[in-house]
Amino acid sequence: MTSPVVLAAAASGGDLFVAQNVFFGVIALVMVVSALRCVTTSNVVHAALWLVLVLAGAAAQFILLGSEFVAVTQVLVYIGAIIVLFLFGIMLTKASMGDDDSVATEKRLMASLVAVLLAVVMGVALLDSYSDTRLVIDEPQRFGAVSDAIFSQYIVAFEAVSVLLLAALIGAIVVARKE
Amino acid sequence: MILNQFLLLAAVLFCIGVYGVLARRNGIMVLMSVEIILNSVNINLVAFGAFRDNVAGEVFALFVIAVAAAEVGIGLAIVLLIYRNRRSIDLTEADLLKG
């Protein structure tokens, strides 16, 4: 799966690769730890704040992958809007319920079993199929190319998404409205 | 960088999200775990987009972000409604459809 371009780039920028890998490792560690804390902590507000770290880490990974536009959108939409929505939801529902007690132990055991099995299956499949496929980001994706693709090739999907957002907006108002 | 490090990170995050969905009883926590899952999928999409040098990965990641925003809005509205009706967002108590 190695094209000539990939081989040439791999031969040139060794230091860059090391730096990218170090950044990747640090960010990935932060993301995994915060995700674990997010799903295990009993305080819901803390969980939302751990989720911010996961989302910010994902934005950093997008920058590492050379797609700044997705990274910026991630920060704006997820950290800016969705987390605020979550915090409002937490406030409105007084969701301080301790969540983890009594019956939860068996459920937690089964859930971790499922998660670990899933991780093993996916890990083996990935290691089997992409064991050393190199990924070289020589230049970032241009904003223009992304918007060109959205407004030409994927215009139907784009319009469908805008209708979906409108429908979700109206639906949320209708569902949450007091009689 | 190799492609696999991103894919493995995404797989680990996905599994953590699945654990959250299965183990938590708080409705809002389940929604947050779904967000983790959607994010891991986004990492996969962008990584494959960068690998194939194709904008399709990014475009679909943007679509996923938009759909996730809609999903959170509706999901929180439903959780709010459950809270209003039952004074609790424990999903194990929401068993009205159970025969």
Interface residues (C-beta under 8 A of the other chain):
Chain A: F17 Q20 N21 F24 A28 M31 V32 A35 L36 C38 V39 V44 A47 A48 L51 V54 L55 A58 Q61 F62 L64 L65 G66 S67 F69 V70 T73 Q74 V77 Y78 A81 I82 L85 F86 F88 G89 I90 L92 T93 A95 M97 D99 V103 A104 K107 R108 M110 A111 S112 V114 A115 V116 L118 A119 M122 G123 L126 L127 Y130 S131 D132 T133 R134 L135 V136 I137 Q141 A145 V146 D148 A149 I150 Y154 A157 F158 V161 L164 L165 A167 A168 L169 G171 A172 I173 V175 A176
Chain B: M1 I2 L3 N4 Q5 F6 L7 L8 L9 A11 V12 L13 F14 C15 I16 G17 V18 Y19 G20 L22 A23 R24 R25 N26 G27 I28 M29 L31 M32 S33 E35 I36 N39 N42 I43 V46 A47 G49 A50 F51 V55 A56 G57 E58 V59 A61 L62 F63 I65 A66 V67 A68 A69 A70 E71 V72 G73 I74 L76 A77 I78 V79 L80 L81 Y83 S88 I89 D90 T92
